[in-house]
Amino acid sequence: MKAKLAVFAVGLLSAAVPMLAHHSFSAEFDNTKKVVLKGSVTKVDWLNPHIWIYLDVKDEAGKVASWQCEGGAPNSLTRNGWTKNDLKKGDAVTINGTLAKDASNTCNASNVTLPDGRRVLGGSSNPDAPKE
Amino acid sequence: MKARTYGSFLAAAATAVIVTGALLFVPLKPLAGQDAAKGGAKGAGKGGGKGGAKGGYQPPTGPTPRKADGKVDFSGYWVRPYTPDMSASATDMDGKPFPPENAAARGTAAPPPPPPDPNAAPGRGGRGGGGRGGRLLPYTAWGANNWKNYDPGNGDYTGACLPFGLMRSINSPDPLQVMQDGAFMAYLFEQNTWFHLFPIDGRPHNKGIGTWFGDSVGHFEGDTLVIETVNFNGKTRLDTNGHPHSDQLTLTEKWTRTDMGHVTYEMAVHDPKTYSQDWKTLRTFTLGNDHIMEYSCEENNKALYEGRIKAPKYDE
């Protein structure tokens, strides 16, 4: 199921819950550029150093764009009770994130929310986010 | 690549804010063994809050454990506060904090706070002029220049999965397992599955090439283990924010196990090329009930493969 698109950049600084990062967030992501993606999960890579969530996002015109969003580290997610099965191909999700500096369809996921409002895979790799 | 525009775009007016070292490591679950962790974790994780530490795991109580020879035993799984910015808690060697740093101009002091508003309601006075945690370390000219010009966008060694080095690994949010026998101590860092092995029987340093983690030797002063590390290769940074050091760095750690569940950890920085005076930080480690896991930084480092992170180049 492909959810409708809502892709927009917001000027507000999201209150991310930082988890664990092994390197400088600001080297890769632009904390002034936020994005909200509503789409359908196509794949989840449960690998170090960060998990990756891939999703298809449809814009208002119905055109589908593929996005990839970085999540936390598998070890820390595991310790917080999450598994790679908590998000599956076909799941509709909303991802609040920060855009990559290279202008690709890449984000760092601050939070991942299911349609019923439940958050999954809590936390992001964003220690440079504004104080949560 | 072309800049992206979006259907509804609100211009971002704010500049990037770096969360500095006031952030403690607050797991989303109790500091616990895995059984308790899973129970607490699912509740806390799916609840989405940071309350996991509340009412959760408590470290064991009891006297400081000792080896058969009477030496304090520091073995254990140690949970440490994530310290991305050591300056936030840094003091001079007498314990006096450094002045706030100007977040907009590295290496300079923060402007003084505005005078109190006489018309302000009680409790709503202006904030102090110090930003959010960053403090002005006592740089030499070389150190200040290095700090001002540091940009991980030009080469991020940790993002490229190169060795973090000793201080960065201690500052890491990932757990540390310490193993100790009579003559040696080993730091087993979950961060990238690195280790650092060193003698603690008072022997002198080796004289070898400079390395990422340096050459450490330890000795006991009463119940405090003092570890001195020298001979760094100068290719690392002290913390995530990138505070500099040179190959003249000497780190002096002091481990004091105050009771079964806690260690007071002092780290002193001596680097006459980078800092005009020594400085230190003090933090508390808590004994957890878990074990370190494998962590292969290299297995899917997309950011590096896809060019969003650049590996640094070192000239010999």
Contacts between the chains, C-beta under 8 A, distances in Angstrom:
chain1	res1	chain2	res2	distance
A	6	B	7	7.9
A	7	B	6	5.4
A	7	B	7	6.7
A	8	B	6	4.6
A	8	B	7	5.7
A	8	B	8	4.1
A	8	B	9	6.1
A	8	B	10	7.6
A	9	B	6	5.3
A	9	B	9	5.2
A	9	B	10	6.8
A	9	B	12	6.9
A	10	B	10	5.3
A	10	B	12	7.8
A	11	B	10	4.1
A	11	B	11	5.6
A	11	B	12	4.4
A	11	B	13	5.7
A	11	B	14	7.0
A	12	B	10	7.5
A	13	B	14	5.6
A	13	B	17	6.9
A	17	B	28	7.7
A	17	B	48	7.7
A	17	B	50	6.7
A	18	B	19	6.7
A	18	B	23	7.1
A	19	B	28	7.9
A	19	B	173	7.7
A	20	B	82	7.3
A	20	B	173	4.2
A	20	B	174	6.4
A	21	B	173	7.6
A	21	B	240	7.1
A	22	B	158	5.5
A	22	B	159	7.4
A	22	B	164	7.7
A	22	B	172	7.2
A	22	B	174	7.9
A	22	B	191	6.5
A	22	B	192	7.3
A	22	B	297	6.5
A	23	B	152	7.3
A	23	B	156	5.4
A	23	B	158	4.1
A	23	B	159	3.6
A	23	B	240	7.3
A	23	B	309	7.1
A	24	B	152	3.9
A	24	B	156	5.5
A	24	B	158	7.4
A	24	B	159	6.6
A	24	B	240	6.1
A	24	B	241	7.9
A	24	B	242	6.9
A	26	B	16	5.8
A	26	B	18	6.9
A	26	B	152	7.0
A	26	B	153	7.7
A	27	B	151	7.8
A	27	B	152	3.7
A	27	B	153	4.8
A	27	B	156	4.7
A	27	B	159	6.1
A	27	B	308	8.0
A	27	B	309	6.1
A	28	B	159	7.1
A	28	B	303	5.5
A	28	B	308	4.7
A	28	B	309	5.8
A	30	B	16	7.2
A	31	B	16	3.8
A	31	B	17	6.7
A	32	B	12	3.9
A	32	B	14	6.0
A	32	B	15	6.5
A	32	B	16	5.9
A	33	B	12	5.9
A	34	B	12	7.3
A	35	B	6	7.7
A	45	B	300	6.2
A	47	B	299	5.5
A	47	B	300	3.8
A	48	B	295	5.7
A	48	B	296	4.9
A	48	B	297	6.0
A	48	B	298	7.9
A	48	B	299	5.2
A	48	B	300	6.4
A	49	B	161	7.3
A	49	B	295	7.5
A	49	B	297	4.8
A	49	B	300	7.4
A	49	B	301	6.1
A	50	B	300	7.9
A	50	B	302	7.7
A	50	B	303	7.9
A	52	B	300	7.5
A	52	B	302	6.4
A	59	B	7	7.3
A	60	B	7	6.1
A	68	B	302	7.8
A	70	B	302	7.6
A	70	B	303	7.5
A	73	B	174	7.7
A	73	B	295	7.3
A	75	B	174	7.0
A	75	B	190	6.6
A	75	B	293	4.8
A	75	B	295	5.8
A	76	B	27	7.8
A	76	B	173	7.5
A	76	B	174	7.6
A	78	B	293	7.4
A	79	B	27	6.8
A	79	B	29	6.5
A	79	B	34	7.7
A	79	B	37	5.8
A	79	B	41	6.5
A	79	B	290	7.3
A	80	B	27	6.9
A	80	B	28	4.5
A	80	B	29	5.4
A	80	B	41	4.7
A	80	B	44	7.1
A	80	B	45	4.3
A	80	B	52	7.7
A	81	B	29	6.5
A	81	B	37	7.3
A	81	B	38	5.5
A	81	B	40	7.9
A	81	B	41	3.0
A	81	B	42	4.0
A	81	B	43	8.0
A	81	B	44	7.6
A	81	B	45	4.6
A	81	B	46	7.4
A	82	B	41	7.8
A	82	B	45	5.9
A	99	B	4	7.7
A	100	B	308	5.7
A	101	B	153	7.5
A	101	B	308	7.0
A	102	B	1	6.4
A	102	B	306	7.9
A	102	B	307	6.9
A	102	B	308	5.4
A	103	B	1	4.1
A	103	B	2	6.8
A	103	B	3	5.8
A	103	B	4	5.9
A	104	B	1	6.5
A	104	B	306	7.6
A	104	B	308	7.9
A	106	B	306	7.8
A	106	B	308	7.1
A	111	B	48	7.5
A	118	B	46	6.6
A	119	B	46	7.0
A	119	B	48	4.2
A	120	B	46	7.4
A	122	B	28	5.9
A	122	B	45	5.0
A	122	B	46	7.5
A	122	B	48	5.5
A	123	B	28	6.5
A	127	B	19	5.4
A	127	B	23	7.0
A	127	B	82	7.4
A	127	B	84	5.3
A	127	B	240	6.5
A	128	B	16	6.6
A	128	B	17	7.3
A	128	B	18	5.0
A	128	B	19	5.8
A	129	B	17	7.8
A	129	B	19	6.3
A	130	B	17	4.8
A	130	B	19	7.1
A	131	B	17	7.7
A	131	B	19	5.7
A	131	B	22	7.7
A	131	B	23	7.4
A	131	B	132	6.5
A	132	B	50	8.0
